[in-house]
Amino acid sequence: MIDRKEYFKRQIIMRDFGMLSQEKLLASRVVVVGAGGLGHPALVALALAGVGHLTIVDHDRVDVSNLHRQFLFSPKDSGSFKADVAKSRLEVMAPFLTVESMPVMVVPENIIDLIKKADMVLDCSDNFKAKFLIHDACLHLKKKLVQTSIYQYEGQILYFDAQKDSPCLRCLYPEKLSDGCVGNCAEVGVLGATAMAFGSLQAMVAVEALLDRPNIKTGEILTFDLKSMESMKHSFAKKETCAHCTHQKSWEEILLEYQTNYEIDLPNALKAKEQFVWIDIRSSSEIQRDDYLFLNDTPALPLFKVPGLCEALEKHKKYLFFCARGIRSQRLVDELHRKGVANAYSLKGGLSAVRGL
C-alpha cells in the first residue's frame, strides 16, 4: 500500500501548499469531459496532484490517429472506449484515487446527471455545441468550470464560477458559435505538444480554483501562442441583459435551444436504412475499406463524389449524412436546413456509434 504522505511529499512541502491543500484536493470531485488531446494531460495532472474523485466522460473510441498526442493509449487499445482505457491507466498511476468511466456522449438529456455531484468540471471537448451545453449546465447548477480550446499552435483558457456574480460565456457570445467557424483537429490538424501544454495549463487552473485561489479571474481569457511564445489576457464584462447568468431562462427553456428534429440515432436509422441515401462526408483519407459493412446492401456515397451538393439533392429522397462522430454531419445538415433543404438528416454519433454495436 502506497503511503500518501510520501507520494505527495514534494508538493506538500511547498510553502503555499501544505497538508491542508492536499486534503482539500483529496476530498474534491472533478468531471473531465473529453479524454482526447486536452483531456490526457489534464487527467494525469489532476490524478497525480491528488484529486480524490475523477469522472471521465467520453463516448469516443481509440483510433491510431489519436496516439501521437493521447499518450495513455497504445495501438492495442484501438477500438476500445477512451474513457475506459484512461480509467485503467490512471488507476495504476494513482491506486488510492477513485476514477469513474462514463463512455457516453454529452447531450442535453444527460449533462445534468453527469456533472451534478462535481465540485468542478473541465471542458476538454472539441466542438462548440458541447462547450456551450457544458457551460450552460455548469451555470445552471452553479458548478466551477475550466474551459479550454486549441487551434493548431494556439489556445485559450477561461474560468467560470457561477457561485460568484461573474460574467458567463453567453455574456461573451450571446449566440452559440457554429462549429463551421473554426476547424477541429480532424480537419485542420493538431500538434501533440500544443494539446499537452494546454491540458496541463488547464489542470493548473483547476487545482488553484479548487483551492479557492484562482489564477485566472472570471471574465478573463488567457490566450497563448506556442509558436511565438506570446501570451495575453483579455477581459470581458458581465452583461446585465444576459438572460443566462441573470437566471431569466429556465433549464427547460435552455434545452429547447439544443433540440433539433433532424438528428437520427443509429437504431432508428438502421430500421429505415433503405429509406435514406447515406452520404459519408469524411475526406477520402479517413475512409477505410470495411467502414460500410453495417449497411449490408445499402451503399454509402462519399461526399467528395457528389458535385454541387445542394443542386444534387432531390426533393423526393431523404439523405442521411454521417462522419466520424456526428459533429461535421450535424453542422452540414444545420446549414442545409438554413438554406431550405428539409430532407437532410444527420447520423447521431457518427461512425463511433456504429463501432459501438
N, C-alpha and C positions, 0 to 999 in steps of 0.2 A: 504494500500500500504506500502510495506516494505521500510524503509529508508536505502538506500545503504551504506551511510557512517557509519551508526550504525551497519549494517550487517557485514561489513568488518573492523570494528573498531580495532579488535585485531591484524590484520596483517598490517593495515595502520600505527599503532603506532610503528611498528618495525623500528629501526634506519636506516636500509639499505633498507627499502621498501618504505613507504610513499604513498601519493596520486598519484604521477606521475606513479609509478609502477602499482597501481591499475587501473588507467585509461588505461594504456597500455594493461593490461590483458583484460579489458572490451572491447577493440577495436580489440582483436585478434580472429582469426578464426582457429579452430583446428578440424581436422578429425581424429577420432579414429576408426581404422579397427579392429573389434573384440569386442564383448560385452560379453565375457566369463570371465574366472577367472582373467585374467590380466586386461581386459577392465573395469570390475566393479570398482575396487579401483581407477584406473586411471581416469575414467569418473567422479566419485564422487569427487575426489580431485580437478580436473580441474574445475568442475562446482562450487564447494563451494569456490574455490580460486577466482572465478570471471571471468573465460574465457568467453567472451561475446557470442560467437557462437560456438556451438559444433555440429558436424555431426557424427552420429553413423552408421557405416557400418557393417552389419552382416546379412547373409541370413539364419542363423540357427534359430531353434525354441526351446523354453524352454522344457527341459526334467527334470524329477525328479532327475536324476543323477547329474544335474548341481547345485542343491540347496545348497549343503554343502559348496560351495565356491562362488556362484554367488548370493549375498545377496539382490539384487534389486528384485529378483523373489520370488514368493511363489508357493505352489502347484497348486493353482487355475490358474496360468499362463501357465501351461503345454499346449503345442501345439501352443502357441502364438509366434509371431516373437520376438526374443530377443531385436532387435533394437527398436521396437515399445513400448515394456514394459519398457525398460530402459529410453526411452524418457519421458514417462508419469511420472515415478518416479522422474526423475531429475527436471522436470518442477514444481513438488510440492515442492521440496527442494529449488530450486532457480528460482522462478517465473519471475524474471526480466531478465533472460538469454534467448537466442534463441537456442532451441535444435531441430535438424533435424534428422529424422529417414530415413535410407536407407536400407531396408531389402533385399539386393541383394548380390550375391556372387561377390567378386572381381575377375575380369577376364581381360585379355588383352584388350577386346573390350570396357570396361567401366572405367578402372582405371584412365585415364586422366581426364575424366569428373568428377569423384568423388573427386579428390584432387586439381583441378586446381585453385580453389578460396581460398585454405587453406594457412595460414601462416606457419603451421606446421602439420605434420602427426605423429600419434602414431601408431606403428605397434604392435597390441596385438593379432596377428594371431598365429596359432599353427601348421603351416606347411611351409616347405621351399619354395615350389613353390610360395605361396602367398608372403612370405617375400622377395624373390628376385624380384618378379614383383613390389611390393610396392616400394622397394628400387630403382629399375631401373626407375620407373615413377617419383619418387621424384628427382632423379638425373637429369632426362631429363627436368623437369620443374623448377629445382633449388629450391626445397622446403626443409625446415629443416625436419629432420626425427629422431625420437627416437624409437629404435628397441629393443625389449625385448624378451628373450626366457627363458623358465624354464624347468627343468627336475627334478621331484621329489622334493628334498630339495635344489637344486641348480638353479642358473640362471645367466644370463649375460645381460648387457645393453650396447648399442652402440648409439652414437650420430653422425649424419651426417649433414653437412651443405654444400650443393652443391654450395652455393654462394662464398665459400672460396676455395682456392686451396688446398683441403684436400683429403686424401685417401677415397676411397669408398669401399663398400662391395666386389666388384669384384677385388679390389687390394688384399683383404684378401683371397677370394675364387674365383679364375679366372673361375672355372667351378661351376655351380649351384650344391648345395648339394642335395642329394636324401633324401626323407623322410624316406627311409628304414634304414638310419644310426642311427637314434635316434627315439625311440618310442614316440607317442603322449600320451596325458592324457588318452584317451580311452583305450590305450593298456598297459601302464605301471603305470597308476595311478598318482594322484597328491594330495598333502596336501593343504587344503584350505588356511592355513596360508602362505604357500610359494607364492601362486598366489597373495594374498593380499599384502604381503610385497613388491614383485617386481612391482606390479601395482602401488603402492604408490611411490616407488622409481622412476619409470618411469615418473610419473606425476611431481615429484620434479625436475627431469632433464628437463622436458618440460617447466615448469614455469621459471626456471632460464635461459633457452635458449631463451624463448620469451622475457625476459627482457634484452637480449643481454649480459648475464654474465654466460655463460655455465659452469657447474661444472664438466662436462666430456669433455675433448678435443676431437676434431675429430681425428680419428686414435688411440683412446683408447678403450679398452674393460674392463668394470667393471664387475668382477665376484664375486659372493657371495655364500658361502656355509652356509645355515641357520642352519645346524645340528652342524657344528663345530664353527659357527660364525666367520669364516675367510673370509676376502675379499682381493682382489688383482686387480691391474690394469695392463693390458698388452698393449703394444703399437705395432702398425703396420704401415708401411710406405707406402706412395703413390708410385705406380709403374708407371714409365714413359711409360711402354709398355701396360698399361691397356687401352683397346680400349673403355671403358665406360666413365671413368671420364676425359679422354683426348679428348672425344667427336669425336672420329673417327667413331663411329657407329651411324647411324640414328635411329630414333624411329621405323621406318619400319623394319630395319634390326634386332633390338632387339625383335620386336614382333614375328619374324619368329622363335626365339628360344623357344617360348611358344606354338606354334601351333602343334597340332597332328591331325591325321585323324582317330583316333580310340577311340574318346570320343563321346558318343551319348547322346543327350538331351532327356528328358522324352517323349515329344510328339512324336518324331520320333521313339523312342524305343517302345512305345505302339502301334503305327501304324503297326509296323513289329514285334510285340511281339512273334508271333508263329514261326518266323524265327530263334529265338535265344534259346539257352539253358541258362536259367537265373541261375546264381550261386551267392549265398549270402556268402560273405567272412567274415561276422562278427562272433564273438565267439558265442557259444550256449547260453551263459548267456544274450547276447544282444537281441536275437530274441524273439519277442512277438507273441502271438497267431494270431493276426489279421494283421500282417505285410504284408502278401501277398494278401490281398483282392483285390488290384488294378490289379492283374494279372488274376483275374477270374479263368478260367480253365487252365491257363498255370502255371505249378508248378515251384517253385524255389528250387534249390538243395543246401542245406548248404554245404559250402566248407569242413567242418570237416568230411563230409561223402564221400569225393572224395579222395581216397588214390592215391598217386603217380600222382599228378596233371598233369604234362607235358605229362606223358605217357597215361593218361586217356583222353586227349583232342583228338578228332577225326578230321581229316583234312577236312572232308566234312560237318562239322557242324560249326555254328557260336555261340560263347559264349559271354554272356553279364554278366560281374561281377559287383556286387554292394555292397555297405557298407552303413554306416550311412550318410556320407556326400560326398562320392565320392573320398576321398583322398586316402584311403588304396587301393581301387579298381584300381584307376589310377596308383598307384605305382606298383601294381602287374602286370597290363597289360603292363606297360612300360618294366618291367623285362621280361615278356613273349615275347614281340616283340624283345627285345635284344637277346633272345635265339632262334629267328626264328619262333615263333608262330604268324602267320599273321592273324588268325581268332579269336582273342580275343579283346573284347571291354569293355569299362567302362561306367557305367551309370553316366552321368554328374550330380553332386549334390547329388547323392545317394538317400536314402530314405527321406532326408529332402526335396527334390524336389517333391517326391510323396505326402508327407503330406501337401504340399502347394496347392494341387489340390482343 
